[in-house]
């Protein structure tokens, strides 16, 4: 997939191309791994002989056809007078080439995209395709800098984060919506504490809005969900994870549970009688582990060991003893013991004679990782080591989920949630909280977005192939975070459980942004008493300066017009202006000309906000009396219904 998206080919694949298409493809030599080239060629040969096509083959086949048949390409491209491409940041080299061929006749293409949202580098998408067009004088550029989706908090923070990327087209994003939302960035001492707060937020939003559809939890990988799911289940909150299973049904989880269940059943078998259902569960658990993570023994030998363990003749014999007996027989006949079986014996010996109530699940899971190598096996047997590393994080996730629970309590809790099947707490038609990866959420929007686990090690998560530089990988991770933040319409909650949050937050001066958003929200909701300071210097040098820097003049004007009555706005504006003018009058004699010019500019900025707010209010479809009653999440709360007309027809400064 990566090769075809980047129009790369092995030497054999390149020779198999039509002659006219070869100049458009580059040859990948695979000097670092010749055997990989053999595997790719073998796969391509078998695929071709079987007459099978994947999506990438359809894409590359179309591009190859257009490249190698100039006459037919001319006929096909002549059919299209206009070509419009949405989400252009997601195209790869092959798709970009296909579009160029189709546009040859008309040269009349419009592409719409945001290079800051290029998060599919693993399939060949690159920010460079947009940047190349921006530097090409034959293209006309239109910058859509106004954000009509989100409240100012997410817009400002997202802008501060993404500006640290070097490989991007320079641009600014201007918040247009009122200060109706919340920007909430917090640290928690544990994953469990974080999950409980997520559940609490969801419940409060559901009470406020009457629905769970308004909330999404955005994760980086599915291994993050166990503790979150547990908290949702405990609070009877319905949820769904589209295109994935709840954590307790996932393959990696079951591998671990097989070992844990066998420990509990073994203790029960040795200390009390077990029934036929327990015996069947015992056999299933052994069958689940005997070739995982390594082949401990042949199937017939495994069945013999289980039969001896369950025979209870003349008295119950432990599984450890049966395994030791098996390994001793091997040593007698072959001269050496089975190392994998010894590893299994070591694991069970750690908990011999201990009841499931006296040992913690976290202890058992940790020991399982040390003794058997199951974690590494999950990594090695995945389609890609980096995919495997993410799946293997289920070990930490289950340890966090278990906390101090005993092994017995942990397994009973898992069985409870399995029987409940949390995704079906309500009927399918009922609203449910969504848990999505950022990739799945791209293009969507939600009133409330929760982004957990934005920890200091967040950038260590692999996003793209190892052949891409580490700086490029970090830039894509920053873009992924940017996409997550810009899904929020009103509230954006970002949580972390490490000592410090992700570098992407600290380098964006998130504490300053969060503080400013709170203060600005107070001003434009008319709650000046909530501010820590009320001096003219504070308003002039801190608050207005930040408003100007973050380009939120329109958002401020819209807030006053939508959130305050005309009289209340006049009162707040008058108080601000008097504080500022009083300060300027006192300081002017000693201030430099440059400083005085800056003050004048900021005071004019405040005046423009006030005047624009009055104009916006005159175009509102409802009266002032409705302002205070409007709900935060109501359709009208987002802004003016005729907002586009107001801005495009206005001759006033756009506060850029």
BELKA-V307001 format. One record per residue. N is the residue number from 0. RES is the residue in one small letter. BURIAL is b if it has 24 or more other ideal C-beta (glycine too) atoms within 12 Angstrom, else e. D_CENTER is the distance of its C-alpha to the mean C-alpha in whole Angstrom. Layout:
n = [N:N]
res = [RES:RES]
burial = [BURIAL:BURIAL]
d_center = [D_CENTER:D_CENTER]
//
This chain:
n = [0:1:2:3:4:5:6:7:8:9:10:11:12:13:14:15:16:17:18:19:20:21:22:23:24:25:26:27:28:29:30:31:32:33:34:35:36:37:38:39:40:41:42:43:44:45:46:47:48:49:50:51:52:53:54:55:56:57:58:59:60:61:62:63:64:65:66:67:68:69:70:71:72:73:74:75:76:77:78:79:80:81:82:83:84:85:86:87:88:89:90:91:92:93:94:95:96:97:98:99:100:101:102:103:104:105:106:107:108:109:110:111:112:113:114:115:116:117:118:119:120:121:122:123:124:125:126:127:128:129:130:131:132:133:134:135:136:137:138:139:140:141:142:143:144:145:146:147:148:149:150:151:152:153:154:155:156:157:158:159:160:161:162:163:164:165:166:167:168:169:170:171:172:173:174:175:176:177:178:179:180:181:182:183:184:185:186:187:188:189:190:191:192:193:194:195:196:197:198:199:200:201:202:203:204:205:206:207:208:209:210:211:212:213:214:215:216:217:218:219:220:221:222:223:224:225:226:227:228:229:230:231:232:233:234:235:236:237:238:239:240:241:242:243:244:245:246:247:248:249:250:251:252:253:254:255:256:257:258:259:260:261:262:263:264:265:266:267:268:269:270:271:272:273:274:275:276:277:278:279:280:281:282:283:284:285:286:287:288:289:290:291:292:293:294:295:296:297:298:299:300:301:302:303:304:305:306:307:308:309:310:311:312:313:314:315:316:317:318:319:320:321:322:323:324:325:326:327:328:329:330:331:332:333:334:335:336:337:338:339:340:341:342:343:344:345:346:347:348:349:350:351:352:353:354:355:356:357:358:359:360:361:362:363:364:365:366:367:368:369:370:371:372:373:374:375:376:377:378:379:380:381:382:383:384:385:386:387:388:389:390:391:392:393:394:395:396:397:398:399:400:401:402:403:404:405:406:407:408:409:410:411:412:413:414:415:416:417:418:419:420:421:422:423:424:425:426:427:428:429:430:431:432:433:434:435:436:437:438:439:440:441:442:443:444:445:446:447:448:449:450:451:452:453:454:455:456:457:458:459:460:461:462:463:464:465:466:467:468:469:470:471:472:473:474:475:476:477:478:479:480:481:482:483:484:485:486:487:488:489:490:491:492:493:494:495:496:497:498:499:500:501:502:503:504:505:506:507:508:509:510:511:512:513:514:515:516:517:518:519:520:521:522:523:524:525:526:527:528:529:530:531:532:533:534:535:536:537:538:539:540:541:542:543:544:545:546:547:548:549:550:551:552:553:554:555:556:557:558:559:560:561:562:563:564:565:566:567:568:569:570:571:572:573:574:575:576:577:578:579:580:581:582:583:584:585:586:587:588:589:590:591:592:593:594:595:596:597:598:599:600:601:602:603:604:605:606:607:608:609:610:611:612:613:614:615:616:617:618:619:620:621:622:623:624:625:626:627:628:629:630:631:632:633:634:635:636:637:638:639:640:641:642:643:644:645:646:647:648:649:650:651:652:653:654:655]
res = [x:x:x:x:x:x:x:x:x:x:x:x:x:x:x:x:x:x:x:x:x:x:x:x:x:x:x:x:x:x:x:x:x:x:x:x:x:x:x:x:x:x:x:x:x:x:x:x:x:x:x:x:x:x:x:x:x:x:x:x:x:x:x:x:x:x:x:x:x:x:x:x:x:x:x:x:x:x:x:x:x:x:x:x:x:x:x:x:x:x:x:x:x:x:x:x:x:x:x:x:x:x:x:x:x:x:x:x:x:x:x:x:x:x:x:x:x:x:x:x:x:x:x:x:x:x:x:x:x:x:x:x:x:x:x:x:x:x:x:x:x:x:x:x:x:x:x:x:x:x:x:x:x:x:x:x:x:x:x:x:x:x:x:x:x:x:x:x:x:x:x:x:x:x:x:x:x:x:x:x:x:x:x:x:x:x:x:x:x:x:x:x:x:x:x:x:x:x:x:x:x:x:x:x:x:x:x:x:x:x:x:x:x:x:x:x:x:x:x:x:x:x:x:x:x:x:x:x:x:x:x:x:x:x:x:x:x:x:x:x:x:x:x:x:x:x:x:x:x:x:x:x:x:x:x:x:x:x:x:x:x:x:x:x:x:x:x:x:x:x:x:x:x:x:x:x:x:x:x:x:x:x:x:x:x:x:x:x:x:x:x:x:x:x:x:x:x:x:x:x:x:x:x:x:x:x:x:x:x:x:x:x:x:x:x:x:x:x:x:x:x:x:x:x:x:x:x:x:x:x:x:x:x:x:x:x:x:x:x:x:x:x:x:x:x:x:x:x:x:x:x:x:x:x:x:x:x:x:x:x:x:x:x:x:x:x:x:x:x:x:x:x:x:x:x:x:x:x:x:x:x:x:x:x:x:x:x:x:x:x:x:x:x:x:x:x:x:x:x:x:x:x:x:x:x:x:x:x:x:x:x:x:x:x:x:x:x:x:x:x:x:x:x:x:x:x:x:x:x:x:x:x:x:x:x:x:x:x:x:x:x:x:x:x:x:x:x:x:x:x:x:x:x:x:x:x:x:x:x:x:x:x:x:x:x:x:x:x:x:x:x:x:x:x:x:x:x:x:x:x:x:x:x:x:x:x:x:x:x:x:x:x:x:x:x:x:x:x:x:x:x:x:x:x:x:x:x:x:x:x:x:x:x:x:x:x:x:x:x:x:x:x:x:x:x:x:x:x:x:x:x:x:x:x:x:x:x:x:x:x:x:x:x:x:x:x:x:x:x:x:x:x:x:x:x:x:x:x:x:x:x:x:x:x:x:x:x:x:x:x:x:x:x:x:x:x:x:x:x:x:x:x:x:x:x:x:x:x:x:x:x:x:x:x:x:x:x:x:x:x:x:x:x:x:x:x:x:x:x:x:x:x:x:x:x:x:x:x:x:x:x:x:x:x:x:x:x:x:x:x:x:x:x:x:x:x:x:x:x:x:x:x:x:x:x:x:x:x:x:x:x:x:x:x:x:x]
burial = [b:b:b:b:b:b:b:b:b:b:e:e:b:b:e:e:b:e:e:e:b:e:e:b:b:e:e:b:e:e:e:e:e:e:e:e:b:e:e:b:b:e:e:b:e:e:e:e:e:e:e:e:e:e:e:b:b:e:b:b:e:b:b:b:b:b:b:e:e:e:e:e:b:e:e:e:b:e:e:e:e:e:b:e:b:e:e:b:b:b:b:b:b:b:b:b:b:b:b:b:b:b:b:b:e:e:e:e:b:e:b:e:b:b:b:b:b:b:b:b:b:b:b:b:b:b:b:b:b:b:b:e:b:b:e:e:e:e:e:e:e:e:e:e:b:b:b:b:b:b:b:b:b:b:b:b:b:b:b:b:b:b:b:b:b:e:b:b:b:e:b:b:b:b:b:b:b:b:b:b:b:b:b:b:b:b:b:b:e:e:b:b:e:b:b:b:b:b:b:b:b:b:b:e:b:b:e:e:b:e:e:b:b:b:b:b:b:b:b:b:b:b:b:b:b:b:b:b:b:b:b:b:b:b:b:e:b:b:b:b:b:e:e:b:e:b:b:b:e:b:e:b:b:b:b:b:b:b:b:b:b:b:b:b:b:b:b:b:b:b:e:e:e:e:e:e:e:e:e:e:b:b:b:e:b:b:e:b:b:b:e:b:b:e:e:b:b:e:e:e:b:b:e:e:b:b:e:b:b:b:e:e:e:e:e:e:b:b:b:b:e:b:b:b:e:b:b:e:e:b:e:e:e:e:e:e:b:b:e:b:b:b:b:b:b:e:b:b:e:e:b:e:e:b:e:b:e:e:b:b:b:b:b:b:b:b:b:b:b:e:b:b:b:b:b:e:b:b:b:e:e:e:e:e:e:b:b:b:b:b:b:b:b:b:b:b:b:b:b:b:b:b:b:e:b:b:b:b:b:b:b:e:b:b:e:e:b:b:e:b:e:b:b:e:b:e:e:e:e:e:e:b:b:b:b:b:b:b:b:b:b:b:e:b:b:b:b:b:b:b:b:b:b:b:b:e:e:b:b:e:b:b:b:b:b:e:e:b:e:e:e:b:b:b:b:b:b:b:b:b:b:b:b:b:b:b:b:b:b:b:b:b:b:b:b:b:b:b:e:e:b:b:b:b:b:b:b:b:b:b:e:b:b:b:b:b:b:b:b:b:b:b:b:b:b:b:e:b:e:e:b:e:e:b:e:b:e:e:b:b:b:b:b:b:b:b:b:b:b:b:b:b:b:b:b:b:b:b:b:b:b:b:b:b:b:b:e:b:b:e:e:b:b:e:b:b:b:e:b:b:e:e:b:b:e:e:e:e:e:e:e:e:e:e:e:e:e:e:b:e:e:b:b:e:b:b:b:b:b:b:b:b:b:b:b:b:b:e:b:b:e:e:e:e:e:e:b:e:e:b:e:b:b:e:e:b:b:b:b:b:e:e:b:e:e:b:b:e:e:b:e:b:e:e:b:e]
d_center = [22:22:25:26:23:25:28:29:32:34:38:39:36:37:41:40:39:41:43:42:38:38:38:35:33:33:34:32:34:32:35:33:32:35:35:31:33:36:33:31:35:36:33:33:37:36:34:37:39:38:37:33:31:27:25:25:29:29:27:29:32:32:32:35:37:37:37:40:42:43:45:43:40:42:43:40:39:42:40:38:39:35:32:29:25:22:18:21:18:17:20:21:25:27:25:26:30:30:30:32:35:35:35:38:41:39:37:36:32:29:26:23:20:18:18:15:13:14:11:13:15:15:17:19:18:19:19:23:24:23:25:28:29:29:31:33:36:37:33:33:30:29:26:25:24:24:21:22:19:18:20:21:19:15:17:19:16:14:17:18:15:15:19:19:18:22:21:21:23:24:23:23:21:24:23:25:24:26:25:24:21:20:18:17:16:18:18:19:21:20:17:19:20:17:16:20:19:16:18:21:19:18:22:23:21:23:26:26:24:26:23:19:18:17:14:11:9:5:4:4:7:10:12:10:12:16:16:14:16:19:19:19:22:24:24:24:21:20:17:16:13:14:15:14:17:17:17:21:21:19:21:21:21:25:26:26:27:30:31:31:33:35:36:36:39:41:42:42:45:47:47:48:48:45:46:45:42:41:43:41:37:39:40:36:34:37:36:32:33:36:34:31:30:33:36:38:41:42:42:46:46:43:45:48:46:44:48:50:47:48:51:52:56:58:55:51:50:46:44:44:48:47:45:47:50:48:47:51:52:50:52:55:55:53:53:50:47:44:41:38:40:41:38:37:41:39:36:38:41:39:39:42:44:41:40:37:37:38:35:31:29:27:30:30:27:27:31:30:27:30:33:32:29:27:23:25:26:22:21:24:24:21:21:20:20:16:15:18:17:13:15:18:16:17:20:19:17:20:22:20:20:24:25:29:29:32:31:33:31:28:29:31:27:26:28:28:25:25:28:27:24:22:20:24:25:26:27:25:26:24:21:19:15:12:10:7:4:3:6:8:8:9:13:13:13:14:17:15:11:10:7:9:10:10:13:15:14:11:12:14:11:13:11:14:18:20:22:20:21:19:19:18:15:14:15:12:10:11:10:7:7:10:8:6:9:12:11:13:17:18:16:13:13:12:13:14:16:18:21:19:15:13:16:14:15:18:19:19:21:19:22:24:22:21:25:26:24:25:29:28:27:31:33:32:32:35:35:36:38:34:34:35:37:39:41:42:41:37:37:38:36:33:32:34:33:29:29:31:28:25:27:27:30:30:27:30:33:31:30:34:35:33:33:36:40:42:44:41:40:43:43:40:41:44:43:41:43:46:44:43:47:48:46:47:51:51:49:50:54:52:49:49:49:45:44:46:44:41:42:44:40:38:41:41:37:38:41:39:36:39:40:37:36:40:40:36:38:41:39:37:38:39:41:40:41:38:36:36:35:32:29:26:24:27:27:29:27:25:28:31:31:33:31:31:35:35:33:35:38:38:40:39:37:33:32:31]
//
